[in-house]
Amino acid sequence: MKKKQPVERDIIDFRRSGWNDIMLLGKYNYKQAHEELPPHSHRQTLEICYCSKGEQIYEVNGTLYKIKGGDLFVTFPGEVHSTGKYPEEKGELYWMMIRIPTGKTKQSFLQYDLTLASEWHKRLLNLPRHFRGNNHLRLLLEEIFRVHKSAKTALRQIELRHSIASFLLEVISAARTPVLSRQTGRMEKIDSFIKEKIDEPVVLDEVAKLVGLSLSRFKAWFKEETGTTPLDYVLKYKIRTACEWLSKPDRSIADIAFETGFQNQQYFSTVFKKYMGMSPGEYRKDANIH
């Protein structure tokens, strides 16, 4: 029997059910990089993204933002946004698109009356661009998907609206919570260590010792801090460095593979394509064109 492939993308289009406030809820879980998201905008639509695993670069009105696991990111109605020249990266990300009426137009929101709907709209439009979320958000989003797939009854409609309201209230609450001081000193040490040993395979025991943690505690702390595993972070750092070197014609792809600590060019090419969605040769050609 042929093994069923996991679904990479799942999208609920609430408009098909006649909703005019919550438009879409989407999710992707990519095992490798995909093509970049081209510039686009949504009229009268606010979009909330929650990155649960990995990281992603977004560009809004010419400014780049690096979103990590556990982060929330908001684009407001009419804003042009994309992933710039970067691919949609390996990881898990959710997005919700919400219609915001303009001008004097008024409408209910999640069946709340006009006064409460106005408060919802005001709170959503005053969200920060980029802020820290929490693990509970993923559970709330998965609950929406679960309820949507259940039998179509009047109660299901109530549960859906309640689940969406719970998610949005959690987002609003996260935006009000003061950002905890992140231990950036540790990350700076780790980045310096990886940079110094860019041509060597990184030994996680050494990195853990560098920041004064046991290996098990280091792995748990690192995942909480960055939204990804130490190995994934190291490989991504090496690939970003390789991208810089590939834009220069004086280094061969084989040399770059060895200089970034890969055992051979074939393994380097495999990892590069996983993160960048194209081969090193294709990336070099594209960089030279632009």
Buried (B, 14 or more C-beta within 10 A) or exposed (E): EEEEEEEEEBEBEBEEEEBEBBBBBBBBBBEBBBEBBEEEBBEEBBBBBBBBBBBBBBBBEEEEBEBBBBBBBBBBBEBEBBBBEBBBBBBBBBBBBBBBBEEEEEEEBBEBEEEEBBEBBEBBEEBEBBBBBBEEBBEBBBBBBEBBEEEEEEEBBEBBBBBBBBBBEBBBEBBEEEEEEEEEEBBEBBEEBBEEBBEEEBEBEEBBEBBEBEEEEBBEBBBEBBBBBBEBBBBBBBBEBBBEBBEEEEBEBEEBBBBBBBEEBEEBBEBBBBBBBBBBEBBBEBBEEE
